[in-house]
Amino acid sequence: MQLATEVIREHLRGVIEAIVFASDKPMSHREIAKAAKADLKLVKELLVELTAFYKNRGFRLDEIAGG
């Protein structure tokens, strides 16, 4: 069961990443969760992980004005 959960999280992380980078405007957590058809709490957790992942890269993810 643990492996299945990790596979799902990894897949959803990729979906969220694609949504964020393909969007032409800032998106709220709710909008991302709706677009990914995923649980809001899990989307928030994965966004925190993605923010940390990109922290020391050539760009970064930030939440600004709710988006």
WODA-V207231 format. One record per residue. N is the residue number from 1. RES is the residue in one small letter. PSI is psi in whole degrees, 0 to 359 (* if undefined). OMEGA is omega in whole degrees, -180 to 180 (none if undefined). NEAR is the number of other C-alpha atoms within 12 Angstrom. Layout:
BEGIN
n=N res=RES psi=PSI omega=OMEGA near=NEAR
n=N res=RES psi=PSI omega=OMEGA near=NEAR
END
This chain:
BEGIN
n=1 res=m psi=322 omega=180 near=7
n=2 res=q psi=316 omega=-179 near=8
n=3 res=l psi=318 omega=179 near=9
n=4 res=a psi=319 omega=179 near=10
n=5 res=t psi=317 omega=179 near=12
n=6 res=e psi=321 omega=178 near=13
n=7 res=v psi=317 omega=179 near=13
n=8 res=i psi=314 omega=179 near=18
n=9 res=r psi=316 omega=-179 near=24
n=10 res=e psi=318 omega=178 near=21
n=11 res=h psi=313 omega=-179 near=18
n=12 res=l psi=323 omega=177 near=30
n=13 res=r psi=317 omega=178 near=29
n=14 res=g psi=320 omega=178 near=20
n=15 res=v psi=313 omega=180 near=25
n=16 res=i psi=316 omega=179 near=38
n=17 res=e psi=315 omega=179 near=28
n=18 res=a psi=317 omega=180 near=18
n=19 res=i psi=314 omega=-178 near=26
n=20 res=v psi=315 omega=-177 near=30
n=21 res=f psi=336 omega=-180 near=18
n=22 res=a psi=342 omega=-177 near=14
n=23 res=s psi=141 omega=178 near=16
n=24 res=d psi=5 omega=179 near=10
n=25 res=k psi=160 omega=174 near=15
n=26 res=p psi=143 omega=-180 near=20
n=27 res=m psi=142 omega=176 near=26
n=28 res=s psi=167 omega=176 near=24
n=29 res=h psi=317 omega=-178 near=31
n=30 res=r psi=318 omega=179 near=22
n=31 res=e psi=320 omega=179 near=23
n=32 res=i psi=315 omega=179 near=34
n=33 res=a psi=318 omega=179 near=27
n=34 res=k psi=315 omega=-180 near=19
n=35 res=a psi=325 omega=-179 near=23
n=36 res=a psi=353 omega=-176 near=24
n=37 res=k psi=52 omega=-175 near=17
n=38 res=a psi=162 omega=178 near=24
n=39 res=d psi=133 omega=-177 near=20
n=40 res=l psi=316 omega=-179 near=21
n=41 res=k psi=317 omega=180 near=15
n=42 res=l psi=320 omega=178 near=25
n=43 res=v psi=317 omega=178 near=34
n=44 res=k psi=317 omega=179 near=24
n=45 res=e psi=315 omega=-178 near=21
n=46 res=l psi=328 omega=175 near=30
n=47 res=l psi=323 omega=175 near=37
n=48 res=v psi=316 omega=179 near=22
n=49 res=e psi=317 omega=179 near=23
n=50 res=l psi=322 omega=177 near=30
n=51 res=t psi=316 omega=179 near=22
n=52 res=a psi=320 omega=-179 near=16
n=53 res=f psi=318 omega=-177 near=18
n=54 res=y psi=0 omega=-175 near=16
n=55 res=k psi=316 omega=-178 near=15
n=56 res=n psi=30 omega=179 near=11
n=57 res=r psi=188 omega=-180 near=11
n=58 res=g psi=352 omega=177 near=8
n=59 res=f psi=172 omega=179 near=13
n=60 res=r psi=159 omega=177 near=18
n=61 res=l psi=130 omega=179 near=23
n=62 res=d psi=150 omega=172 near=22
n=63 res=e psi=122 omega=-178 near=17
n=64 res=i psi=125 omega=177 near=11
n=65 res=a psi=38 omega=177 near=10
n=66 res=g psi=7 omega=-179 near=13
n=67 res=g psi=* omega=none near=18
END
